[in-house]
Amino acid sequence: MTADDFPPDCRATLTINLGAVITNYKHCGKLASTAECAAVVKANAYGMGSEQVARTLFNQAGCRSFFVANLTEAITLRRVVPTAVIYVLNGIFPAHTDYFIHHNIRPVLNDPGQIKLWSELDQTGTRPCAVHFDTGINRLGLSSEETRSFVTDTALRKKLNIALIMSHLACADDAANPMNSQQLNKFTAIRQHFPDVAASLANSGGILLGPDYHFDLVRPGLMIFGGNPHRGKEAENIDPVCRISGRILQLRQLESGQTVGYGVSWTADRPCHIAIINIGYADGYPQLFNNCGRVYINGRMLPVIGRVSMDMIAVDVSELNPDEINVRTGVELLGEHITLEMASEVSTLSQYEILTGVRERYQRIYQ
Ligand SMILES: *Cc1c(COP(=O)(O)O)cnc(C)c1O
């Protein structure tokens, strides 16, 4: 035994199914037909590990373009996929320019200042970049006014090698929202000014809105990681990527009237059996699951009772035959049975927050 040798099974586990990452990516690609399918791997690939995910997507799924939020994420990713195209969504700032050039990373230019910065840096107009147009989300990108002046500024445009024009949908997860077609129309109008440039509008939800939204490149994140942007629909071909499982630390028998956990927020209304599980909010299982989370043990969906503690939760296991569980029995908190969609519904957390909320304490296993 060495100092770096840890006993097995003493932590809860986060199992990341890289096979499902490949399947889901390919499914996105199929839905997007002729458009190139990029991968959004910001925030450590939605918590799943950008290194492992990007390497897998590049080597085993043919993904050639990646989007991250910031330059640090991009530089980290560059070591993993030396020849891929990498875009930084947050844009470029004066102190960052050398890094973009040195690592061959493409900025997404979000405002006239960034466009000016990149055009002056690259007088020859050879270094590729993306230009982001806001079409209604009012987050990043050129405003309508800035767009009008940019599209007709041929002198400025000549100084840029625009490899991609893009915009981002505000309501892609809600197919019935009229905002989608409004943004589509605005983006289509902008695109007329760039007939030879690749265009990109769709995130995961946008891919499901249909071919009108696909243009030349799609930018899925959530769907690659097993999320379903259109809740309740079209989820059949998306496989869960993230499995969180814990173990029973202790079993207890409660009498009617006894309470569970901090703040005594749950009271037994009958004699019952409860199990204490080794996952808490320090693992990224937040208190939004207090008294409403669900876990899966031996074929049953069972309720989280009381408040989530830092290191554990309590589950009512009265429904199970006491003989079929014991201390150490495995418990699924997220995975095939407790889907992201379901966990999101009971907690009101978004699927994105559940994924990106996973913490370091889990033992990570890549499959
Ligand atoms: C995060 C992000 C995406 C990916 O969105 P998903 O809903 O996870 O598919 C795409 N484009 C932009 C601009 C983003 O910020």
The ligand as an ORCA input file, in Angstrom:
! r2SCAN-3c Opt
* xyz 0 1
  C     -23.734     26.879    -24.510
  C     -23.936     27.298    -25.908
  C     -24.310     26.360    -26.883
  C     -24.692     24.932    -26.545
  O     -26.004     24.934    -26.051
  P     -26.788     23.585    -25.676
  O     -28.137     24.079    -25.315
  O     -26.070     23.004    -24.505
  O     -26.767     22.703    -26.846
  C     -24.357     26.779    -28.206
  N     -24.083     28.056    -28.544
  C     -23.751     28.999    -27.626
  C     -23.484     30.387    -28.070
  C     -23.687     28.647    -26.280
  O     -23.379     29.585    -25.380
*
